[in-house]
Amino acid sequence: MIKYLGSKRRLVPQIVALAQAIPEARTALDLFTGTTRVAQGLKAAGFTVTANDCASYSGVLAEAYIATDAAAVDSTRMMALLAELDALPGERGYVTRTFCEDARYFQPANGERIDAIRAGIDRLARTPTERAIALTSLLEAADRVDSTTGQQMAYLKQWSTRSHRTLSLRMPTLLAGAGRALCEDARVCAARDDVYDVVYLDPPYNQHSYYGNYHIWETLVRGDAPESYGVARKRTDVRTTKSVFNLRGAAWNALRDVVLTLRARHVILSFSNEGFLSNAALRALLVERFGEVAMVPVDSPRYVGARIGIHNLRGERVGEVSHLRNTEWLFVAGPDAAGVVARAGMEAAVLPADPDASPFQEAS
């Protein structure tokens, strides 16, 4: 699975345990699915999962890992396709020029392999499922040989050790069972008539856009050759493609629309203490919609880019971070929320209600 700012890799066991502790819960929606880590955990636990995200790269990952039933895949054909793609000779194209020569995200030899394989996927993949699996394999292979701290806002001044490895495709580990992938604005998806037993919400925490942070994955999946700008060689449409959830003045109303619109019995929401919004306001909103809320704090190390220091767009270290850990809060909303937390083997925090709380963190 690709490196991702805000990834819930460490929280997946707790989130899945909470979902499993909801009586007779069978269906789940992961509304801001990102790399699909949580959606995969829910699917592996037996839930019928819908994974949604408006990013193109997220849509491909969701098609491969959530919408695809591993039992229905011709694994022999798929392995042969990946081997054929992996054997293609490199060819200098957009990725090599933009992300290896104008920037330093990948070694040029790997950039040429990415260019060749990406063009090969369009020629050789016979079905949308094959395309999604092949693109997922390419994304994960490129991630294993990049030279970043995990985001694509910058690259390292010196080549990373992993960047010297030869890019190699692997068969993604697919999951059996039914699922669905959607690529919609979260508010549009929430307003659907679909009803879920549990919805997982992981909205963006702050002003940093995933579209900008992972612009290379967006370009790889789209297969286009956009004009780029700056040292990071971002797509020019990064300047105009903005999510309301990344705007301090709009994020609260957008999330409120989502929560009040959802057709769900329970909601599990995760939010960092470093985000725009305050715990008190989030709790009050969930109480308004679902009646009962329990909150579980989880101590967590900060993302790898923070842990190694502050770098400029050239990958040069320019400062030290103020702290290395933060608190991720898991909110459980719905009937017997406290019982859900207890059955999951966790302990809820006891915090006073404040219905008049500001939506925003005091420190923001």
Secondary structure as GFF3:
##gff-version 3
##sequence-region A 1 364
A	DSSP	alpha_helix	12	20	.	.	.	ID=ss1
A	DSSP	beta_strand	27	30	.	.	.	ID=ss2
A	DSSP	alpha_helix	37	44	.	.	.	ID=ss3
A	DSSP	beta_strand	48	52	.	.	.	ID=ss4
A	DSSP	alpha_helix	56	62	.	.	.	ID=ss5
A	DSSP	pi_helix	63	67	.	.	.	ID=ss6
A	DSSP	three_ten_helix	70	72	.	.	.	ID=ss7
A	DSSP	alpha_helix	75	86	.	.	.	ID=ss8
A	DSSP	alpha_helix	94	95	.	.	.	ID=ss9
A	DSSP	pi_helix	96	101	.	.	.	ID=ss10
A	DSSP	alpha_helix	108	124	.	.	.	ID=ss11
A	DSSP	alpha_helix	128	144	.	.	.	ID=ss12
A	DSSP	three_ten_helix	161	164	.	.	.	ID=ss13
A	DSSP	beta_strand	179	182	.	.	.	ID=ss14
A	DSSP	alpha_helix	186	190	.	.	.	ID=ss15
A	DSSP	beta_strand	196	201	.	.	.	ID=ss16
A	DSSP	alpha_helix	210	213	.	.	.	ID=ss17
A	DSSP	alpha_helix	215	222	.	.	.	ID=ss18
A	DSSP	beta_strand	228	229	.	.	.	ID=ss19
A	DSSP	beta_strand	234	235	.	.	.	ID=ss20
A	DSSP	three_ten_helix	236	239	.	.	.	ID=ss21
A	DSSP	three_ten_helix	244	246	.	.	.	ID=ss22
A	DSSP	alpha_helix	248	261	.	.	.	ID=ss23
A	DSSP	beta_strand	264	272	.	.	.	ID=ss24
A	DSSP	alpha_helix	279	290	.	.	.	ID=ss25
A	DSSP	beta_strand	293	301	.	.	.	ID=ss26
A	DSSP	alpha_helix	304	307	.	.	.	ID=ss27
A	DSSP	beta_strand	310	311	.	.	.	ID=ss28
A	DSSP	beta_strand	317	319	.	.	.	ID=ss29
A	DSSP	beta_strand	325	333	.	.	.	ID=ss30
A	DSSP	alpha_helix	337	343	.	.	.	ID=ss31
###
